[in-house]
Amino acid sequence: MGEVRGRTALVFASVFVPVLVVAAGFVFLVNAQMSGPFDAQRIYVDPAGSAATAVAAGEGDAVVERVATTPTGIWLTPEEQGPGEVGGYVRSIVSDAARTGSVPVFVVYGIPNRDCGNFSAGGLSPSAYPEWVAEIADSLGEQHSVVIVEPDSLSLAIECEDEDEQVALVRDAVSTLAGTDAWVYVDGGHSNWRSVDDMADLLERVGVDGIRGFSTNVSNFNPTADERDYAEELSGLLGGAHYVIDTSRNGAGSNADWCNPSGRALGATPLTEPTSGAMDANLWIKAPGESDGSCNGGPAAGEWWPAGLAELARNAGW
């Protein structure tokens, strides 16, 4: 997901006061001057995430245990939570998050012709997709949540040769989710893909002005500094739209490969990067340890890959 794909291809200093936050037994340093959706909030830790499931099965070492207690995005896909099922699933997460005083981060990933039919291929039909998104929206309730909308979809639209349809589908999803109490970020690619001008045009077309903003670097590896520069420039073209950056696997930057590249490292854990400009937070949207696809020794997309996580952790000094 996301990169130049091989098939085509001013940040201000901020002084911040760290405070301790405990999430599922693990302590995080959080920037106390953060403003916006993540003010004084903990991110929900999914007890059924891939790493947590491995730990429960007795298959986790100290690294896996640490990742299991680090909050990551909860991906909603029709293959796992289909129509008629996704609503109940979302409600259960929202309820548990309310109980723990935390904010869940959902990732909506079910658009038709998803990933241009590549490793993460799938999604719903054009007629079923809006109803599925509406089911998600109706289930979010009044508890604050964060929703990332369709990673890669806008960036890939030109390559998929269905730009108008993809834009229309994302616009419909954004409009539906904008009517909830969630903080919504539509995906804005990353710093090594579409030009800022092209992405600004796409984001305007899907109605970014009606939601919190956009996400960058989802499932990718670009350095945080590069993503900040890209996102700040993009925000400037969008009237100050806010953004979040996925830092789950960008600790060693990118080598221009997007699918299970070697030599990469875990990045800064969620909410630990000082914010400035229009940046709301750094997050782990992609769950480290889940494969990008059947490439570079990894299993199918989304499957648990302990060896891949071990390398990411080792290179990060974990």
GUZA-542848 format. One line per field, with one value per residue (C-alpha): x, y, z; residue number from 1. Coordinates in Angstrom, 2 decimals, m for minus. Each point is the difference from the previous one (the first is absolute). Example, Ala and Ser with C-alpha at 12.3 -4.5 7.8 and 13.67 -1.06 7.14 Angstrom:
# GUZA-542848
px = [12.30,1.37] .
py = [m4.50,3.44] .
pz = [7.80,m0.66] .
fiza = [1,2] .
***
This chain:
# GUZA-542848
px = [0.00,1.23,3.49,1.08,m1.03,2.66,m2.76,m0.05,1.72,1.67,m0.10,0.31,1.83,m2.28,0.82,m2.06,m0.51,m0.11,m2.53,m0.41,m2.92,m0.67,m1.67,m0.70,2.96,2.47,1.16,0.12,1.51,m2.63,0.39,m2.08,m0.34,m1.83,m3.18,m2.92,m1.38,2.73,m0.04,0.31,m1.09,1.38,m0.23,m1.89,2.07,m1.79,0.13,m0.69,2.73,2.47,2.78,m2.37,m1.39,3.52,0.73,m3.23,0.98,3.36,1.87,1.31,3.38,0.74,m0.18,m3.37,m1.29,1.11,m1.62,m3.17,m0.33,0.72,m3.18,m0.39,m2.73,m2.96,m0.58,m3.56,m0.21,m3.03,1.94,0.23,m3.00,m2.48,m3.37,m2.26,3.03,2.14,m2.50,0.02,3.77,0.46,m2.47,1.90,3.28,m1.58,m1.59,3.26,1.86,m2.52,0.52,3.77,m0.17,1.80,m0.51,m0.13,1.64,m1.97,1.22,m2.74,1.39,m2.66,m0.23,m0.79,3.09,2.06,3.77,m0.51,m0.36,3.48,1.07,m2.83,m2.60,m3.64,m2.66,m3.71,m2.08,m0.80,m3.58,0.86,2.84,m2.05,m2.33,2.97,1.51,m3.38,m0.16,3.38,m1.08,m3.23,1.97,2.51,m2.44,0.92,3.31,2.92,1.80,2.55,m0.71,2.57,m1.72,1.26,3.82,1.52,m3.33,0.45,3.70,m0.68,m3.05,1.93,1.91,m3.25,m1.46,m3.18,0.79,m3.48,m1.66,2.53,m0.34,m3.79,0.06,2.46,m1.99,m3.14,1.82,1.45,m3.41,m1.61,2.68,0.06,m3.46,1.29,1.85,3.18,3.13,0.38,3.20,m0.13,3.22,2.38,2.72,3.54,3.00,1.43,m3.06,m2.40,0.94,m1.36,m2.08,m1.53,m0.81,m1.47,m2.33,m1.08,m0.60,m2.04,m2.13,m0.86,m0.97,2.95,m1.26,m2.93,2.12,3.03,2.55,2.19,2.46,3.44,2.52,m2.55,1.73,3.06,3.54,0.85,1.78,m2.19,1.83,m0.80,m3.63,m0.27,1.35,m2.39,m3.00,0.62,0.21,m3.14,m1.80,0.91,m1.78,m3.04,m0.73,1.84,m1.37,1.46,1.86,1.38,3.12,0.47,3.38,m0.44,2.85,1.93,2.83,2.60,m1.68,m0.89,2.08,m2.65,m1.50,m3.54,m0.55,1.75,3.30,3.07,2.00,m2.96,m0.69,m2.85,m0.65,m1.02,m2.82,m3.39,m0.35,3.71,0.96,m0.28,m2.71,0.23,m1.78,m3.08,1.25,m2.35,2.03,2.24,m1.75,0.62,m2.71,1.58,0.53,3.69,0.33,m2.79,1.28,m0.35,m0.50,1.62,3.33,3.50,m0.66,m3.30,m3.36,m3.23,m0.95,m1.18,1.23,2.13,3.72,2.19,3.28,m0.90,m0.81,3.20,2.07,m1.91,0.51,3.66,0.77,m1.79,2.08,m2.86] .
py = [0.00,3.47,0.94,0.95,m3.61,m0.79,m0.15,3.76,1.24,19.61,m2.23,2.17,m1.13,m0.82,m0.14,m2.61,m1.41,m3.79,m1.77,m3.67,m1.89,m3.67,m2.08,m3.64,m0.16,1.83,3.55,2.58,3.48,2.34,3.60,1.95,3.00,m1.99,1.63,m1.55,m3.54,m1.47,2.57,m1.82,m3.24,m3.51,m2.00,m3.25,m3.18,m2.81,m3.15,m2.06,1.53,m2.24,0.42,m0.45,m3.14,m1.39,0.74,m1.68,m3.08,m0.15,0.98,3.40,1.10,3.29,1.94,m1.44,0.71,3.61,0.43,m1.62,2.82,2.76,1.46,m0.58,0.61,m2.37,m0.80,m0.48,m2.15,m1.69,m3.25,0.01,2.13,m0.14,1.68,m0.83,m0.81,3.13,2.01,m2.37,m0.26,3.78,0.39,m2.56,1.86,3.39,m1.38,m1.52,3.22,1.99,m2.39,0.51,3.75,m0.25,0.91,m2.75,0.59,m1.68,m0.43,m0.36,m2.22,m1.47,2.15,m1.74,m1.01,0.39,0.22,m0.19,m3.76,m0.45,m1.64,1.60,m0.54,m0.28,2.37,0.27,0.73,3.65,m0.57,m1.76,2.27,3.09,m2.14,m1.63,3.41,1.20,m3.02,0.99,3.62,m0.99,m2.13,2.60,1.57,3.01,m1.39,1.78,m2.09,0.61,m1.30,m0.28,m0.24,m2.33,m0.05,0.31,0.31,3.55,m0.44,m3.19,1.30,1.18,m3.29,m1.96,2.00,0.61,3.36,1.49,m3.05,m0.24,3.71,m0.27,m3.02,1.63,3.24,m1.93,m1.76,3.27,1.66,m2.86,m0.12,3.80,m0.22,m1.92,1.10,m1.62,1.88,m1.01,0.04,m0.97,m1.52,2.40,m2.35,0.86,2.14,m2.28,m0.58,2.58,3.68,2.33,1.84,m3.20,m1.32,3.33,m0.13,m3.55,0.81,3.06,m2.12,m2.45,2.71,0.18,3.43,m1.71,m2.25,0.28,m0.54,m2.68,m2.78,m0.63,m2.83,m2.70,m3.40,1.72,0.76,3.62,2.01,2.09,3.19,m0.58,m0.70,3.16,2.10,m1.62,0.21,3.61,1.05,m1.97,1.50,3.46,m0.68,m1.33,2.88,m1.43,m3.55,m2.04,m3.27,m3.12,m1.94,m3.77,m0.60,m3.72,m1.13,3.12,m0.16,m0.63,1.91,m1.46,m1.92,0.64,m3.48,m0.05,m3.72,m1.56,1.77,m1.17,2.24,1.99,0.81,0.77,3.73,2.31,m1.45,1.74,3.52,0.38,2.37,3.71,1.63,3.28,1.72,m1.99,m3.36,m1.67,m3.10,m2.81,m3.37,m3.65,m0.41,m3.11,m2.79,m1.01,m3.72,m0.20,m0.75,2.37,m2.93,m3.10,1.67,0.11,m3.10,1.12,m1.81,1.36,3.59,0.54,m3.35,m0.17,m0.17,m0.38,0.06,3.32,1.52,m1.35,1.80,3.26,m0.16,m0.97,2.86,2.39,m1.11,m1.66] .
pz = [0.00,m0.90,m1.38,m3.46,m0.55,m2.56,m2.59,m0.46,2.87,16.10,3.12,3.13,3.11,2.91,3.68,1.74,3.46,0.12,2.19,0.75,m1.47,0.71,m2.70,0.80,2.35,m2.22,0.72,m2.79,0.00,m1.39,m1.09,2.53,m2.31,m2.67,m1.20,m1.80,m0.06,2.18,2.81,3.31,m1.63,m0.14,m3.20,0.30,0.06,m1.80,2.17,m3.13,m2.18,m1.81,2.54,2.94,m1.60,m0.37,3.66,1.10,m2.00,1.76,m3.16,1.04,1.31,1.78,m3.27,m0.95,3.50,m0.28,m3.41,1.34,2.54,m2.53,m1.54,m3.73,m2.55,m0.08,m3.67,m1.17,m3.13,m1.56,m0.09,3.81,0.99,m2.84,m0.47,2.92,2.18,0.04,2.04,2.94,m0.14,0.04,2.86,2.07,m0.49,0.74,3.17,1.23,m0.79,2.04,2.89,m0.11,m0.63,m3.33,m3.65,m2.65,m3.38,m2.78,m3.58,m2.62,m2.78,m2.23,m3.11,m3.31,m2.01,3.14,m0.54,m3.79,0.35,1.46,3.28,2.00,m2.71,0.95,1.20,m0.63,m3.06,m0.78,1.13,3.27,1.10,1.02,2.12,1.74,0.80,1.26,2.31,1.41,0.45,1.74,2.47,1.15,2.46,2.11,1.28,m1.64,m2.61,m2.74,m3.50,m2.80,m3.38,m2.74,0.03,m3.49,m1.82,m1.29,m0.75,m1.96,m1.84,m3.04,m0.27,0.36,m2.89,1.99,1.55,m0.27,1.53,2.84,0.76,0.03,2.33,2.40,m0.07,0.94,2.85,1.28,m0.11,1.90,2.70,0.31,1.53,3.03,3.14,m1.31,m1.03,m3.62,m2.07,m3.67,m1.29,m1.73,m1.24,0.98,m0.81,m2.69,m2.14,m1.44,m0.25,2.65,m2.60,m1.37,3.47,1.10,m3.00,0.82,3.66,m0.89,m2.33,2.78,2.49,2.38,1.09,1.74,2.25,2.29,m2.75,m1.58,0.81,m1.49,m0.21,0.83,m0.17,m1.40,1.06,m0.81,2.71,2.25,m0.97,m3.68,0.83,2.10,m2.86,m2.46,2.30,1.02,m3.63,m0.77,2.99,m1.21,m3.28,1.85,2.32,2.99,m0.02,2.86,m0.47,1.66,m1.02,0.16,1.67,0.63,m2.25,m1.03,2.53,m2.72,m2.81,m3.39,m2.53,m2.71,0.40,1.39,0.57,3.02,m0.73,1.87,2.29,1.34,3.65,2.36,0.33,2.81,2.08,m0.14,1.37,0.77,m2.81,0.90,m2.06,m1.85,m2.84,m1.01,1.27,2.48,0.84,m1.07,0.06,m0.70,m2.65,m1.50,2.53,m0.04,m0.56,m2.56,m3.50,m2.95,m2.36,m1.47,m0.67,1.49,2.07,1.49,0.03,m1.50,0.72,3.56,1.31,3.14,m0.78,3.11,m1.92,m1.60,3.37,1.51,m2.64,0.46,3.75,m0.22,m2.36,2.36,2.95,1.81] .
fiza = [1,2,3,4,5,6,7,8,9,10,11,12,13,14,15,16,17,18,19,20,21,22,23,24,25,26,27,28,29,30,31,32,33,34,35,36,37,38,39,40,41,42,43,44,45,46,47,48,49,50,51,52,53,54,55,56,57,58,59,60,61,62,63,64,65,66,67,68,69,70,71,72,73,74,75,76,77,78,79,80,81,82,83,84,85,86,87,88,89,90,91,92,93,94,95,96,97,98,99,100,101,102,103,104,105,106,107,108,109,110,111,112,113,114,115,116,117,118,119,120,121,122,123,124,125,126,127,128,129,130,131,132,133,134,135,136,137,138,139,140,141,142,143,144,145,146,147,148,149,150,151,152,153,154,155,156,157,158,159,160,161,162,163,164,165,166,167,168,169,170,171,172,173,174,175,176,177,178,179,180,181,182,183,184,185,186,187,188,189,190,191,192,193,194,195,196,197,198,199,200,201,202,203,204,205,206,207,208,209,210,211,212,213,214,215,216,217,218,219,220,221,222,223,224,225,226,227,228,229,230,231,232,233,234,235,236,237,238,239,240,241,242,243,244,245,246,247,248,249,250,251,252,253,254,255,256,257,258,259,260,261,262,263,264,265,266,267,268,269,270,271,272,273,274,275,276,277,278,279,280,281,282,283,284,285,286,287,288,289,290,291,292,293,294,295,296,297,298,299,300,301,302,303,304,305,306,307,308,309,310,311,312,313,314,315,316,317,318] .
***
